[in-house]
Amino acid sequence: MSTSVQQVWALTTTVERRFYPRIVPHVLIFVAFDECKEGLLLNGSENGLLVSTPTELRCNSAARISIPLNGLPEPVQVNVRVVWASEARKLAGIQLLDLSEHE
């Protein structure tokens, strides 16, 4: 009996495949792309972000983004690359390219 319960658990459990855990912000954080587009930060990790945007972002496009973070006097600015984008859902996976240890 325990074998069938283990099999059902294995089928219904999602496995985290990311190297870094994702963190969901507790407040709304808007990300500015090259000062002409804006997106809402849905979650983030040490090397990437999930953003929702009103306009489509092109896959493999590069941009410089600005992220205002609570407690910092200036927004963090970093170069990024759009790894994947969903036009239908207006979501994009963003890779951080040059984030320093300090940032």
Secondary structure as UniProt FT lines:
FT   HELIX           2..12
FT   STRAND          30..33
FT   TURN            34..36
FT   STRAND          37..44
FT   STRAND          48..52
FT   TURN            59..60
FT   STRAND          62..67
FT   TURN            70..71
FT   STRAND          76..86
FT   TURN            87..90
FT   STRAND          91..96
//
